């Protein structure tokens, strides 16, 4: 790693509407900035929690925890997966410029909506359906419970005064590209795809919630699996910042309300996200395969609680982006 870092000229970062400068480095051909310089330019205090391993940045109630040689970080108590790992040389820590622009900035300084971009209608996409059962645990199929969860989320969103549509309201199969197209036809302001996870190994230990948004162009996904031709730019990338902020708000609400392990905000190029013309996320609300979590997911009471958490996250997003509109 050390031999891969070479110094280059100063770069200019645009953050929160202000020009910030930070000395830069190249790591395997990708531009990085010195974390201490970026922190100082933006008013963050830096201290090591574990020398040469974990450090914390803090400012006016905002707190970031970063780990050297890792993509995992915490932003105000919520786990977020970086696009590229944090690296160090001789005790000097670097952060990818791509993460400065596409991870930190959208979460620390959220984008505000235009007056015409108020959130009035949400499209819910119950994962799978028809010939596609999704994950299966015993006789329990994911497609059944994503639909039940979507119906509960719809009820609660309607009570909050929002219009809600579903990509499917019965046990029918819908092609993946059609799902985002349906949201477009319905003039939805947000697209939320609902899923339930399952672990192939470690079923007794793997549990918790994770929320995905579309991977920005030029970065690898958190779960990159031979993305190949799908690694470029897509229409959904027009909303990179809002996609991330939406995923963050839903993840925060899920983990805090359900008291489940925080598996983090992640990036992926799922088909339902790639062509979404509105901010979109894919929610993996829990693990059907976990003995305890799965049993709870199969109950109406817990699904109502899951739905309440998702709705809380969506409303928090709505309030934040519409502030001042």
Buried (B, 14 or more C-beta within 10 A) or exposed (E): EEEEBEEEEEBEBEBEEEEBEBBBBBBEEBBBBBBBBBBBBBEBEBEEEEEEEBBBBBEEEBBBBBBBEBBBBBBBEBBBBBBBBBBBBEEBBBBBBBBBBBBBBBBBBBBEBEEEBEBEBBBBBBBBBEEBBBBBBEEBBBBBBBBBBBBBBBEBBEEEEBBBBBBBBEBEEBEBEBBBBBBBEBEBBBBBBBBBBBBEEEBEEBBBBBBBBBBBBEBBBBBBEEBEEBBEEBBBBBBBBBBBBBBBBBBBBBBBBBEBBBBBBBBBBBBBBBBBBBBBBBBBBBBBBBEEBBEBBBEEEBBBBBBBBBBBBBBBBBEBBBEEE
